[in-house]
Amino acid sequence: MKRIEVEQRTILIGLAGSHGYGLNRPESDFDFRGVFIAPKRYYLGFDHIEQKDTGWDEPGIFPFLDSNKDTVIYELKKILQLLSGANPNVLELLWLNNYPVLTSLGQHLISHRKLFLSKKVKHTYSGYAFAQIKKMETHRKWLLNPPQKKPLPSDFGIEDEAPLIKDELNAFLEYLYNLIRGRIEFLEEAEQLYQLLTADIDFKGVLKQYSLPDATLDYTQKLTNSRKDFIRLLQKSQNYQIALREWKAYLSWQENRNPVRAKMERKSGFDLKHGMHCIRLLRSGLEILQKGEVIVDRRIAGDVEDLRAILKGEYSYEQVMKMAEDLVAQMEIFYEQSSLPAKPDLEQINRLCMELVEMQGWS
């Protein structure tokens, strides 16, 4: 869809990112997030759209979006799915302080924002925080012990044959995922496990991100009717592809780092921005479990100066990791005590979706 078509059907746009958190500096970019309702053909026909995240140099009706690369406007059904899954980056959109665009339909969506709060936030907010920790650890490893050379297949015991390429690995792992899911889907005693692997955890993503442990190789071989030498090659190829991916990421990190951020990272020994976001996410998740609301603006939450201190390097890597550990422990406690539902009411959310589409109209 063209920019102007999306903007004509947009029901809200909020100022997110550092400005939403109250952590912006004079040079900070403007991050805009919004919601639009697509025309009839996208719901009843073959056309499909999930979001508009490019093309802001096209003609439009909201000048503040002109050529802004940090803008995403989500289609209604897509954002309701993300909201139902307690996606932290999207959940905060309904709790911002600044909405440059807010129609009556956008206000209607915001008035139903508590529909999307559930105990799932413990898993999603801690999961996003752990992703920040993973980046911190990776960058710290590169700072303290940078890779010396591009990995070779022979480094992983692949000598006389070519390693499996990424597409081959992903095709096999997709097959393995479907086999495992099929094994547990209709077993009554495995209902919770099925829910865990298909809804609460991106198990398919885990399979593709990490190599198969040694303990699983025999079972994988039997389950997939594969040759033992193929499974061994699979595991070696996974390790090689993971190392190759990290090597490429390292080169990209070296080439594209913000000079000021890189200087602070070298001085402190870890990426301060990732550290700050880790703590912000865990505190936000804890607040939702405790208070049943999302506090996006950290000035309101009362910890904006503390988060700024992390960005300035006033906390060591060890101190930030200890803060994260303590927050995770608190989330475990408040998860049990929280009055939030275990999961959102999808039927109510479905009705809300239909209401908004009908209110917007097809034309």
Number of C-alpha atoms within 10 A of each C-alpha: 11 13 20 16 14 22 21 14 17 24 24 24 26 24 21 27 22 17 20 23 21 17 17 14 9 5 6 11 14 19 18 23 22 29 28 27 26 27 18 13 11 14 15 9 9 7 10 13 14 15 19 20 15 16 17 21 12 11 13 18 13 14 10 11 17 15 14 18 16 16 23 18 25 25 22 23 20 14 21 22 15 17 23 21 21 24 19 20 15 19 23 24 28 24 20 20 16 14 19 13 15 18 13 12 19 20 14 15 21 17 11 13 19 16 19 25 24 23 23 22 27 21 17 20 26 24 17 18 25 17 15 21 22 13 16 22 17 16 21 19 14 16 15 11 9 12 14 7 7 11 17 14 19 14 12 17 14 16 11 8 9 11 22 18 13 13 9 12 18 17 12 14 18 15 13 17 19 12 15 15 18 12 13 17 17 11 12 10 10 13 12 13 16 20 14 13 16 15 11 14 14 11 15 17 12 11 15 19 14 12 17 20 8 9 8 9 16 13 10 17 16 11 13 14 9 12 11 14 9 12 17 18 19 22 21 22 23 24 19 24 22 18 18 16 12 16 18 13 13 16 12 11 14 12 9 9 11 10 9 8 14 17 13 17 20 14 11 17 20 27 28 27 19 21 25 21 19 25 26 22 24 27 23 23 29 26 17 23 26 16 12 17 16 23 20 25 22 20 14 11 14 10 14 16 13 16 21 17 14 22 21 14 20 15 17 15 20 10 12 19 16 12 14 23 13 12 19 20 11 14 25 13 13 17 23 11 11 18 14 20 13 13 16 20 14 14 9 11 19 13 11 17 17 12 15 17 20 11 11 18 13 12 7
